[in-house]
Amino acid sequence: MKSYLEENGIHDPNLFPVSARMAYLLRKQGELTRAERNDKTNIADLLLKNQAWRSRNICLSVPL
């Protein structure tokens, strides 16, 4: 992603992984269903814990 943006004139972009599903789950009032809890855990793993994925694909201006 970063190389694509740089090739198209956007140098040193700040990219932030986001998930609409995670935002929904974090804002949802009341208890989460089992499926929602699993989704939340899986998305958190993908966005927050997988250092290899982050370092290969994006450059964060601040650590998560």
CHARMM internal coordinates of N, CA and C (Angstrom, degrees):
IC EDIT
DIST 1 N 1 CA 1.4410
DIST 1 CA 1 C 1.5223
ANGL 1 N 1 CA 1 C 110.31
DIST 1 C 2 N 1.3355
ANGL 1 CA 1 C 2 N 116.12
DIHE 1 N 1 CA 1 C 2 N -47.92
DIST 2 N 2 CA 1.4618
ANGL 1 C 2 N 2 CA 119.81
DIHE 1 CA 1 C 2 N 2 CA -178.12
DIST 2 CA 2 C 1.5216
ANGL 2 N 2 CA 2 C 110.74
DIHE 1 C 2 N 2 CA 2 C -60.92
DIST 2 C 3 N 1.3307
ANGL 2 CA 2 C 3 N 117.30
DIHE 2 N 2 CA 2 C 3 N -44.02
DIST 3 N 3 CA 1.4691
ANGL 2 C 3 N 3 CA 119.70
DIHE 2 CA 2 C 3 N 3 CA -178.96
DIST 3 CA 3 C 1.5275
ANGL 3 N 3 CA 3 C 110.83
DIHE 2 C 3 N 3 CA 3 C -65.24
DIST 3 C 4 N 1.3249
ANGL 3 CA 3 C 4 N 118.15
DIHE 3 N 3 CA 3 C 4 N -37.11
DIST 4 N 4 CA 1.4665
ANGL 3 C 4 N 4 CA 121.57
DIHE 3 CA 3 C 4 N 4 CA 177.50
DIST 4 CA 4 C 1.5292
ANGL 4 N 4 CA 4 C 110.10
DIHE 3 C 4 N 4 CA 4 C -60.49
DIST 4 C 5 N 1.3227
ANGL 4 CA 4 C 5 N 116.67
DIHE 4 N 4 CA 4 C 5 N -46.74
DIST 5 N 5 CA 1.4644
ANGL 4 C 5 N 5 CA 120.55
DIHE 4 CA 4 C 5 N 5 CA -179.86
DIST 5 CA 5 C 1.5238
ANGL 5 N 5 CA 5 C 111.12
DIHE 4 C 5 N 5 CA 5 C -63.76
DIST 5 C 6 N 1.3283
ANGL 5 CA 5 C 6 N 116.52
DIHE 5 N 5 CA 5 C 6 N -42.49
DIST 6 N 6 CA 1.4627
ANGL 5 C 6 N 6 CA 119.56
DIHE 5 CA 5 C 6 N 6 CA 179.59
DIST 6 CA 6 C 1.5245
ANGL 6 N 6 CA 6 C 111.57
DIHE 5 C 6 N 6 CA 6 C -64.70
DIST 6 C 7 N 1.3287
ANGL 6 CA 6 C 7 N 116.80
DIHE 6 N 6 CA 6 C 7 N -38.10
DIST 7 N 7 CA 1.4690
ANGL 6 C 7 N 7 CA 120.67
DIHE 6 CA 6 C 7 N 7 CA 177.14
DIST 7 CA 7 C 1.5269
ANGL 7 N 7 CA 7 C 111.68
DIHE 6 C 7 N 7 CA 7 C -63.91
DIST 7 C 8 N 1.3178
ANGL 7 CA 7 C 8 N 116.88
DIHE 7 N 7 CA 7 C 8 N -23.17
DIST 8 N 8 CA 1.4567
ANGL 7 C 8 N 8 CA 121.78
DIHE 7 CA 7 C 8 N 8 CA -178.96
DIST 8 CA 8 C 1.5256
ANGL 8 N 8 CA 8 C 112.67
DIHE 7 C 8 N 8 CA 8 C -105.53
DIST 8 C 9 N 1.3358
ANGL 8 CA 8 C 9 N 116.55
DIHE 8 N 8 CA 8 C 9 N 24.73
DIST 9 N 9 CA 1.4521
ANGL 8 C 9 N 9 CA 120.90
DIHE 8 CA 8 C 9 N 9 CA 171.40
DIST 9 CA 9 C 1.5126
ANGL 9 N 9 CA 9 C 117.19
DIHE 8 C 9 N 9 CA 9 C 89.82
DIST 9 C 10 N 1.3105
ANGL 9 CA 9 C 10 N 118.80
DIHE 9 N 9 CA 9 C 10 N 4.57
DIST 10 N 10 CA 1.4642
ANGL 9 C 10 N 10 CA 121.01
DIHE 9 CA 9 C 10 N 10 CA 178.19
DIST 10 CA 10 C 1.5275
ANGL 10 N 10 CA 10 C 106.78
DIHE 9 C 10 N 10 CA 10 C -105.91
DIST 10 C 11 N 1.3363
ANGL 10 CA 10 C 11 N 116.07
DIHE 10 N 10 CA 10 C 11 N 103.30
DIST 11 N 11 CA 1.4602
ANGL 10 C 11 N 11 CA 120.91
DIHE 10 CA 10 C 11 N 11 CA -174.85
DIST 11 CA 11 C 1.5183
ANGL 11 N 11 CA 11 C 111.27
DIHE 10 C 11 N 11 CA 11 C -97.14
DIST 11 C 12 N 1.3155
ANGL 11 CA 11 C 12 N 115.95
DIHE 11 N 11 CA 11 C 12 N 142.26
DIST 12 N 12 CA 1.4643
ANGL 11 C 12 N 12 CA 123.83
DIHE 11 CA 11 C 12 N 12 CA -178.61
DIST 12 CA 12 C 1.5287
ANGL 12 N 12 CA 12 C 112.09
DIHE 11 C 12 N 12 CA 12 C 51.50
DIST 12 C 13 N 1.3299
ANGL 12 CA 12 C 13 N 117.83
DIHE 12 N 12 CA 12 C 13 N 54.38
DIST 13 N 13 CA 1.4654
ANGL 12 C 13 N 13 CA 119.65
DIHE 12 CA 12 C 13 N 13 CA 179.90
DIST 13 CA 13 C 1.5283
ANGL 13 N 13 CA 13 C 111.19
DIHE 12 C 13 N 13 CA 13 C -71.10
DIST 13 C 14 N 1.3163
ANGL 13 CA 13 C 14 N 116.02
DIHE 13 N 13 CA 13 C 14 N 148.04
DIST 14 N 14 CA 1.4614
ANGL 13 C 14 N 14 CA 121.81
DIHE 13 CA 13 C 14 N 14 CA 171.17
DIST 14 CA 14 C 1.5173
ANGL 14 N 14 CA 14 C 106.70
DIHE 13 C 14 N 14 CA 14 C -98.20
DIST 14 C 15 N 1.3175
ANGL 14 CA 14 C 15 N 116.69
DIHE 14 N 14 CA 14 C 15 N 116.22
DIST 15 N 15 CA 1.4566
ANGL 14 C 15 N 15 CA 121.98
DIHE 14 CA 14 C 15 N 15 CA -178.43
DIST 15 CA 15 C 1.5191
ANGL 15 N 15 CA 15 C 109.29
DIHE 14 C 15 N 15 CA 15 C -113.08
DIST 15 C 16 N 1.3218
ANGL 15 CA 15 C 16 N 115.87
DIHE 15 N 15 CA 15 C 16 N 137.45
DIST 16 N 16 CA 1.4496
ANGL 15 C 16 N 16 CA 121.36
DIHE 15 CA 15 C 16 N 16 CA -178.75
DIST 16 CA 16 C 1.5221
ANGL 16 N 16 CA 16 C 109.41
DIHE 15 C 16 N 16 CA 16 C -129.23
DIST 16 C 17 N 1.3317
ANGL 16 CA 16 C 17 N 117.61
DIHE 16 N 16 CA 16 C 17 N 121.55
DIST 17 N 17 CA 1.4604
ANGL 16 C 17 N 17 CA 119.39
DIHE 16 CA 16 C 17 N 17 CA 177.79
DIST 17 CA 17 C 1.5270
ANGL 17 N 17 CA 17 C 109.70
DIHE 16 C 17 N 17 CA 17 C -68.32
DIST 17 C 18 N 1.3084
ANGL 17 CA 17 C 18 N 116.83
DIHE 17 N 17 CA 17 C 18 N 134.85
DIST 18 N 18 CA 1.4591
ANGL 17 C 18 N 18 CA 121.09
DIHE 17 CA 17 C 18 N 18 CA 179.13
DIST 18 CA 18 C 1.5195
ANGL 18 N 18 CA 18 C 109.73
DIHE 17 C 18 N 18 CA 18 C -135.62
DIST 18 C 19 N 1.2968
ANGL 18 CA 18 C 19 N 115.64
DIHE 18 N 18 CA 18 C 19 N 158.40
DIST 19 N 19 CA 1.4496
ANGL 18 C 19 N 19 CA 121.82
DIHE 18 CA 18 C 19 N 19 CA 178.01
DIST 19 CA 19 C 1.5247
ANGL 19 N 19 CA 19 C 108.58
DIHE 18 C 19 N 19 CA 19 C -144.08
DIST 19 C 20 N 1.3155
ANGL 19 CA 19 C 20 N 116.19
DIHE 19 N 19 CA 19 C 20 N 119.05
DIST 20 N 20 CA 1.4630
ANGL 19 C 20 N 20 CA 120.59
DIHE 19 CA 19 C 20 N 20 CA 177.22
DIST 20 CA 20 C 1.5267
ANGL 20 N 20 CA 20 C 109.99
DIHE 19 C 20 N 20 CA 20 C -63.42
DIST 20 C 21 N 1.3304
ANGL 20 CA 20 C 21 N 116.63
DIHE 20 N 20 CA 20 C 21 N -36.21
DIST 21 N 21 CA 1.4696
ANGL 20 C 21 N 21 CA 120.59
DIHE 20 CA 20 C 21 N 21 CA 179.40
DIST 21 CA 21 C 1.5360
ANGL 21 N 21 CA 21 C 110.16
DIHE 20 C 21 N 21 CA 21 C -63.59
DIST 21 C 22 N 1.3228
ANGL 21 CA 21 C 22 N 117.18
DIHE 21 N 21 CA 21 C 22 N -44.26
DIST 22 N 22 CA 1.4604
ANGL 21 C 22 N 22 CA 120.35
DIHE 21 CA 21 C 22 N 22 CA 179.52
DIST 22 CA 22 C 1.5237
ANGL 22 N 22 CA 22 C 110.48
DIHE 21 C 22 N 22 CA 22 C -63.89
DIST 22 C 23 N 1.3199
ANGL 22 CA 22 C 23 N 117.83
DIHE 22 N 22 CA 22 C 23 N -42.21
DIST 23 N 23 CA 1.4639
ANGL 22 C 23 N 23 CA 121.00
DIHE 22 CA 22 C 23 N 23 CA 177.80
DIST 23 CA 23 C 1.5273
ANGL 23 N 23 CA 23 C 110.26
DIHE 22 C 23 N 23 CA 23 C -59.25
DIST 23 C 24 N 1.3207
ANGL 23 CA 23 C 24 N 116.50
DIHE 23 N 23 CA 23 C 24 N -43.44
DIST 24 N 24 CA 1.4684
ANGL 23 C 24 N 24 CA 120.85
DIHE 23 CA 23 C 24 N 24 CA 178.24
DIST 24 CA 24 C 1.5313
ANGL 24 N 24 CA 24 C 110.51
DIHE 23 C 24 N 24 CA 24 C -60.48
DIST 24 C 25 N 1.3293
ANGL 24 CA 24 C 25 N 116.18
DIHE 24 N 24 CA 24 C 25 N -47.63
DIST 25 N 25 CA 1.4625
ANGL 24 C 25 N 25 CA 120.13
DIHE 24 CA 24 C 25 N 25 CA -177.25
DIST 25 CA 25 C 1.5243
ANGL 25 N 25 CA 25 C 111.90
DIHE 24 C 25 N 25 CA 25 C -65.20
DIST 25 C 26 N 1.3212
ANGL 25 CA 25 C 26 N 117.43
DIHE 25 N 25 CA 25 C 26 N -36.31
DIST 26 N 26 CA 1.4602
ANGL 25 C 26 N 26 CA 120.39
DIHE 25 CA 25 C 26 N 26 CA 179.27
DIST 26 CA 26 C 1.5260
ANGL 26 N 26 CA 26 C 112.17
DIHE 25 C 26 N 26 CA 26 C -70.57
DIST 26 C 27 N 1.3197
ANGL 26 CA 26 C 27 N 117.38
DIHE 26 N 26 CA 26 C 27 N -29.77
DIST 27 N 27 CA 1.4724
ANGL 26 C 27 N 27 CA 121.18
DIHE 26 CA 26 C 27 N 27 CA -177.99
DIST 27 CA 27 C 1.5226
ANGL 27 N 27 CA 27 C 113.69
DIHE 26 C 27 N 27 CA 27 C -92.65
DIST 27 C 28 N 1.3117
ANGL 27 CA 27 C 28 N 116.66
DIHE 27 N 27 CA 27 C 28 N -14.10
DIST 28 N 28 CA 1.4651
ANGL 27 C 28 N 28 CA 120.64
DIHE 27 CA 27 C 28 N 28 CA -175.63
DIST 28 CA 28 C 1.5307
ANGL 28 N 28 CA 28 C 110.71
DIHE 27 C 28 N 28 CA 28 C -62.01
DIST 28 C 29 N 1.3161
ANGL 28 CA 28 C 29 N 115.02
DIHE 28 N 28 CA 28 C 29 N 130.98
DIST 29 N 29 CA 1.4576
ANGL 28 C 29 N 29 CA 121.23
DIHE 28 CA 28 C 29 N 29 CA 176.93
DIST 29 CA 29 C 1.5263
ANGL 29 N 29 CA 29 C 108.82
DIHE 28 C 29 N 29 CA 29 C -83.77
DIST 29 C 30 N 1.3089
ANGL 29 CA 29 C 30 N 117.08
DIHE 29 N 29 CA 29 C 30 N 145.31
DIST 30 N 30 CA 1.4515
ANGL 29 C 30 N 30 CA 120.70
DIHE 29 CA 29 C 30 N 30 CA 178.75
DIST 30 CA 30 C 1.5175
ANGL 30 N 30 CA 30 C 111.99
DIHE 29 C 30 N 30 CA 30 C 88.53
DIST 30 C 31 N 1.3274
ANGL 30 CA 30 C 31 N 115.21
DIHE 30 N 30 CA 30 C 31 N -176.84
DIST 31 N 31 CA 1.4596
ANGL 30 C 31 N 31 CA 120.57
DIHE 30 CA 30 C 31 N 31 CA -177.56
DIST 31 CA 31 C 1.5143
ANGL 31 N 31 CA 31 C 111.79
DIHE 30 C 31 N 31 CA 31 C -75.60
DIST 31 C 32 N 1.3218
ANGL 31 CA 31 C 32 N 114.64
DIHE 31 N 31 CA 31 C 32 N 148.15
DIST 32 N 32 CA 1.4578
ANGL 31 C 32 N 32 CA 120.54
DIHE 31 CA 31 C 32 N 32 CA 175.12
DIST 32 CA 32 C 1.5241
ANGL 32 N 32 CA 32 C 109.02
DIHE 31 C 32 N 32 CA 32 C -88.41
DIST 32 C 33 N 1.3166
ANGL 32 CA 32 C 33 N 115.68
DIHE 32 N 32 CA 32 C 33 N 148.12
DIST 33 N 33 CA 1.4593
ANGL 32 C 33 N 33 CA 119.76
DIHE 32 CA 32 C 33 N 33 CA 173.77
DIST 33 CA 33 C 1.5273
ANGL 33 N 33 CA 33 C 108.57
DIHE 32 C 33 N 33 CA 33 C -72.29
DIST 33 C 34 N 1.3072
ANGL 33 CA 33 C 34 N 116.96
DIHE 33 N 33 CA 33 C 34 N 168.92
DIST 34 N 34 CA 1.4580
ANGL 33 C 34 N 34 CA 120.65
DIHE 33 CA 33 C 34 N 34 CA 177.90
DIST 34 CA 34 C 1.5254
ANGL 34 N 34 CA 34 C 110.77
DIHE 33 C 34 N 34 CA 34 C -59.15
DIST 34 C 35 N 1.3219
ANGL 34 CA 34 C 35 N 117.02
DIHE 34 N 34 CA 34 C 35 N -43.15
DIST 35 N 35 CA 1.4695
ANGL 34 C 35 N 35 CA 121.10
DIHE 34 CA 34 C 35 N 35 CA 179.22
DIST 35 CA 35 C 1.5291
ANGL 35 N 35 CA 35 C 110.80
DIHE 34 C 35 N 35 CA 35 C -62.61
DIST 35 C 36 N 1.3307
ANGL 35 CA 35 C 36 N 116.53
DIHE 35 N 35 CA 35 C 36 N -40.50
DIST 36 N 36 CA 1.4661
ANGL 35 C 36 N 36 CA 120.23
DIHE 35 CA 35 C 36 N 36 CA 179.04
DIST 36 CA 36 C 1.5275
ANGL 36 N 36 CA 36 C 111.22
DIHE 35 C 36 N 36 CA 36 C -66.63
DIST 36 C 37 N 1.3325
ANGL 36 CA 36 C 37 N 116.67
DIHE 36 N 36 CA 36 C 37 N -40.89
DIST 37 N 37 CA 1.4701
ANGL 36 C 37 N 37 CA 119.59
DIHE 36 CA 36 C 37 N 37 CA 176.72
DIST 37 CA 37 C 1.5247
ANGL 37 N 37 CA 37 C 110.62
DIHE 36 C 37 N 37 CA 37 C -61.68
DIST 37 C 38 N 1.3288
ANGL 37 CA 37 C 38 N 116.66
DIHE 37 N 37 CA 37 C 38 N -41.64
DIST 38 N 38 CA 1.4662
ANGL 37 C 38 N 38 CA 120.44
DIHE 37 CA 37 C 38 N 38 CA 177.89
DIST 38 CA 38 C 1.5245
ANGL 38 N 38 CA 38 C 111.07
DIHE 37 C 38 N 38 CA 38 C -64.12
DIST 38 C 39 N 1.3362
ANGL 38 CA 38 C 39 N 116.58
DIHE 38 N 38 CA 38 C 39 N -43.38
DIST 39 N 39 CA 1.4694
ANGL 38 C 39 N 39 CA 120.17
DIHE 38 CA 38 C 39 N 39 CA 177.37
DIST 39 CA 39 C 1.5268
ANGL 39 N 39 CA 39 C 110.60
DIHE 38 C 39 N 39 CA 39 C -58.20
DIST 39 C 40 N 1.3213
ANGL 39 CA 39 C 40 N 115.83
DIHE 39 N 39 CA 39 C 40 N -45.96
DIST 40 N 40 CA 1.4645
ANGL 39 C 40 N 40 CA 121.01
DIHE 39 CA 39 C 40 N 40 CA -178.18
DIST 40 CA 40 C 1.5301
ANGL 40 N 40 CA 40 C 110.67
DIHE 39 C 40 N 40 CA 40 C -60.73
DIST 40 C 41 N 1.3149
ANGL 40 CA 40 C 41 N 116.46
DIHE 40 N 40 CA 40 C 41 N -44.82
DIST 41 N 41 CA 1.4655
ANGL 40 C 41 N 41 CA 120.79
DIHE 40 CA 40 C 41 N 41 CA 178.55
DIST 41 CA 41 C 1.5185
ANGL 41 N 41 CA 41 C 111.31
DIHE 40 C 41 N 41 CA 41 C -63.34
DIST 41 C 42 N 1.3289
ANGL 41 CA 41 C 42 N 116.68
DIHE 41 N 41 CA 41 C 42 N -45.51
DIST 42 N 42 CA 1.4669
ANGL 41 C 42 N 42 CA 120.57
DIHE 41 CA 41 C 42 N 42 CA -178.27
DIST 42 CA 42 C 1.5267
ANGL 42 N 42 CA 42 C 112.13
DIHE 41 C 42 N 42 CA 42 C -65.58
DIST 42 C 43 N 1.3203
ANGL 42 CA 42 C 43 N 116.83
DIHE 42 N 42 CA 42 C 43 N -41.32
DIST 43 N 43 CA 1.4664
ANGL 42 C 43 N 43 CA 120.26
DIHE 42 CA 42 C 43 N 43 CA 179.17
DIST 43 CA 43 C 1.5267
ANGL 43 N 43 CA 43 C 109.95
DIHE 42 C 43 N 43 CA 43 C -66.70
DIST 43 C 44 N 1.3247
ANGL 43 CA 43 C 44 N 117.06
DIHE 43 N 43 CA 43 C 44 N -41.56
DIST 44 N 44 CA 1.4669
ANGL 43 C 44 N 44 CA 120.46
DIHE 43 CA 43 C 44 N 44 CA 177.90
DIST 44 CA 44 C 1.5218
ANGL 44 N 44 CA 44 C 110.29
DIHE 43 C 44 N 44 CA 44 C -60.30
DIST 44 C 45 N 1.3282
ANGL 44 CA 44 C 45 N 116.69
DIHE 44 N 44 CA 44 C 45 N -42.71
DIST 45 N 45 CA 1.4669
ANGL 44 C 45 N 45 CA 119.62
DIHE 44 CA 44 C 45 N 45 CA 177.06
DIST 45 CA 45 C 1.5154
ANGL 45 N 45 CA 45 C 110.70
DIHE 44 C 45 N 45 CA 45 C -58.51
DIST 45 C 46 N 1.3039
ANGL 45 CA 45 C 46 N 116.66
DIHE 45 N 45 CA 45 C 46 N -45.85
DIST 46 N 46 CA 1.4606
ANGL 45 C 46 N 46 CA 120.82
DIHE 45 CA 45 C 46 N 46 CA -178.23
DIST 46 CA 46 C 1.5224
ANGL 46 N 46 CA 46 C 112.14
DIHE 45 C 46 N 46 CA 46 C -65.20
DIST 46 C 47 N 1.3183
ANGL 46 CA 46 C 47 N 116.90
DIHE 46 N 46 CA 46 C 47 N -46.64
DIST 47 N 47 CA 1.4622
ANGL 46 C 47 N 47 CA 120.57
DIHE 46 CA 46 C 47 N 47 CA -173.66
DIST 47 CA 47 C 1.5245
ANGL 47 N 47 CA 47 C 114.65
DIHE 46 C 47 N 47 CA 47 C -83.46
DIST 47 C 48 N 1.3141
ANGL 47 CA 47 C 48 N 117.86
DIHE 47 N 47 CA 47 C 48 N -29.95
DIST 48 N 48 CA 1.4577
ANGL 47 C 48 N 48 CA 119.71
DIHE 47 CA 47 C 48 N 48 CA -170.88
DIST 48 CA 48 C 1.5251
ANGL 48 N 48 CA 48 C 115.57
DIHE 47 C 48 N 48 CA 48 C -110.86
DIST 48 C 49 N 1.3174
ANGL 48 CA 48 C 49 N 117.57
DIHE 48 N 48 CA 48 C 49 N -31.96
DIST 49 N 49 CA 1.4583
ANGL 48 C 49 N 49 CA 119.53
DIHE 48 CA 48 C 49 N 49 CA -169.52
DIST 49 CA 49 C 1.5179
ANGL 49 N 49 CA 49 C 114.75
DIHE 48 C 49 N 49 CA 49 C -103.62
DIST 49 C 50 N 1.2991
ANGL 49 CA 49 C 50 N 118.76
DIHE 49 N 49 CA 49 C 50 N -17.37
DIST 50 N 50 CA 1.4567
ANGL 49 C 50 N 50 CA 120.32
DIHE 49 CA 49 C 50 N 50 CA -174.25
DIST 50 CA 50 C 1.5269
ANGL 50 N 50 CA 50 C 110.47
DIHE 49 C 50 N 50 CA 50 C -89.14
DIST 50 C 51 N 1.3185
ANGL 50 CA 50 C 51 N 116.62
DIHE 50 N 50 CA 50 C 51 N 84.18
DIST 51 N 51 CA 1.4653
ANGL 50 C 51 N 51 CA 122.38
DIHE 50 CA 50 C 51 N 51 CA -176.83
DIST 51 CA 51 C 1.5217
ANGL 51 N 51 CA 51 C 112.36
DIHE 50 C 51 N 51 CA 51 C -59.27
DIST 51 C 52 N 1.3178
ANGL 51 CA 51 C 52 N 117.97
DIHE 51 N 51 CA 51 C 52 N -39.06
DIST 52 N 52 CA 1.4705
ANGL 51 C 52 N 52 CA 120.84
DIHE 51 CA 51 C 52 N 52 CA -177.91
DIST 52 CA 52 C 1.5191
ANGL 52 N 52 CA 52 C 110.19
DIHE 51 C 52 N 52 CA 52 C -62.38
DIST 52 C 53 N 1.3146
ANGL 52 CA 52 C 53 N 118.38
DIHE 52 N 52 CA 52 C 53 N -42.42
DIST 53 N 53 CA 1.4646
ANGL 52 C 53 N 53 CA 121.71
DIHE 52 CA 52 C 53 N 53 CA 179.79
DIST 53 CA 53 C 1.5202
ANGL 53 N 53 CA 53 C 110.17
DIHE 52 C 53 N 53 CA 53 C -64.35
DIST 53 C 54 N 1.3272
ANGL 53 CA 53 C 54 N 116.07
DIHE 53 N 53 CA 53 C 54 N -45.21
DIST 54 N 54 CA 1.4670
ANGL 53 C 54 N 54 CA 119.46
DIHE 53 CA 53 C 54 N 54 CA -178.76
DIST 54 CA 54 C 1.5142
ANGL 54 N 54 CA 54 C 111.52
DIHE 53 C 54 N 54 CA 54 C -63.01
DIST 54 C 55 N 1.3164
ANGL 54 CA 54 C 55 N 117.31
DIHE 54 N 54 CA 54 C 55 N -47.16
DIST 55 N 55 CA 1.4615
ANGL 54 C 55 N 55 CA 119.02
DIHE 54 CA 54 C 55 N 55 CA -174.18
DIST 55 CA 55 C 1.5229
ANGL 55 N 55 CA 55 C 112.27
DIHE 54 C 55 N 55 CA 55 C -69.61
DIST 55 C 56 N 1.3175
ANGL 55 CA 55 C 56 N 118.66
DIHE 55 N 55 CA 55 C 56 N -28.03
DIST 56 N 56 CA 1.4634
ANGL 55 C 56 N 56 CA 120.93
DIHE 55 CA 55 C 56 N 56 CA 178.71
DIST 56 CA 56 C 1.5168
ANGL 56 N 56 CA 56 C 112.35
DIHE 55 C 56 N 56 CA 56 C -78.41
DIST 56 C 57 N 1.3233
ANGL 56 CA 56 C 57 N 118.14
DIHE 56 N 56 CA 56 C 57 N -33.03
DIST 57 N 57 CA 1.4534
ANGL 56 C 57 N 57 CA 120.78
DIHE 56 CA 56 C 57 N 57 CA -167.80
DIST 57 CA 57 C 1.5180
ANGL 57 N 57 CA 57 C 116.55
DIHE 56 C 57 N 57 CA 57 C -110.77
DIST 57 C 58 N 1.3092
ANGL 57 CA 57 C 58 N 118.17
DIHE 57 N 57 CA 57 C 58 N -22.11
DIST 58 N 58 CA 1.4594
ANGL 57 C 58 N 58 CA 118.89
DIHE 57 CA 57 C 58 N 58 CA -176.73
DIST 58 CA 58 C 1.5192
ANGL 58 N 58 CA 58 C 110.85
DIHE 57 C 58 N 58 CA 58 C -142.71
DIST 58 C 59 N 1.2918
ANGL 58 CA 58 C 59 N 115.21
DIHE 58 N 58 CA 58 C 59 N 160.75
DIST 59 N 59 CA 1.4601
ANGL 58 C 59 N 59 CA 122.43
DIHE 58 CA 58 C 59 N 59 CA 175.06
DIST 59 CA 59 C 1.5222
ANGL 59 N 59 CA 59 C 106.87
DIHE 58 C 59 N 59 CA 59 C -119.35
DIST 59 C 60 N 1.3070
ANGL 59 CA 59 C 60 N 117.02
DIHE 59 N 59 CA 59 C 60 N 117.79
DIST 60 N 60 CA 1.4597
ANGL 59 C 60 N 60 CA 120.37
DIHE 59 CA 59 C 60 N 60 CA -179.79
DIST 60 CA 60 C 1.5186
ANGL 60 N 60 CA 60 C 109.54
DIHE 59 C 60 N 60 CA 60 C -97.01
DIST 60 C 61 N 1.3262
ANGL 60 CA 60 C 61 N 116.55
DIHE 60 N 60 CA 60 C 61 N 138.75
DIST 61 N 61 CA 1.4573
ANGL 60 C 61 N 61 CA 119.53
DIHE 60 CA 60 C 61 N 61 CA 178.63
DIST 61 CA 61 C 1.5216
ANGL 61 N 61 CA 61 C 111.18
DIHE 60 C 61 N 61 CA 61 C -78.43
DIST 61 C 62 N 1.3343
ANGL 61 CA 61 C 62 N 117.14
DIHE 61 N 61 CA 61 C 62 N -24.60
DIST 62 N 62 CA 1.4601
ANGL 61 C 62 N 62 CA 121.38
DIHE 61 CA 61 C 62 N 62 CA 175.77
DIST 62 CA 62 C 1.5223
ANGL 62 N 62 CA 62 C 107.77
DIHE 61 C 62 N 62 CA 62 C -134.61
DIST 62 C 63 N 1.3334
ANGL 62 CA 62 C 63 N 118.79
DIHE 62 N 62 CA 62 C 63 N 146.06
DIST 63 N 63 CA 1.4659
ANGL 62 C 63 N 63 CA 120.12
DIHE 62 CA 62 C 63 N 63 CA 179.21
DIST 63 CA 63 C 1.5169
ANGL 63 N 63 CA 63 C 111.05
DIHE 62 C 63 N 63 CA 63 C -69.50
DIST 63 C 64 N 1.3175
ANGL 63 CA 63 C 64 N 115.81
DIHE 63 N 63 CA 63 C 64 N 150.28
DIST 64 N 64 CA 1.4673
ANGL 63 C 64 N 64 CA 120.72
DIHE 63 CA 63 C 64 N 64 CA 177.27
DIST 64 CA 64 C 1.5006
ANGL 64 N 64 CA 64 C 110.22
DIHE 63 C 64 N 64 CA 64 C -83.76
END
COOR INIT
IC SEED 1 N 1 CA 1 C
IC BUILD
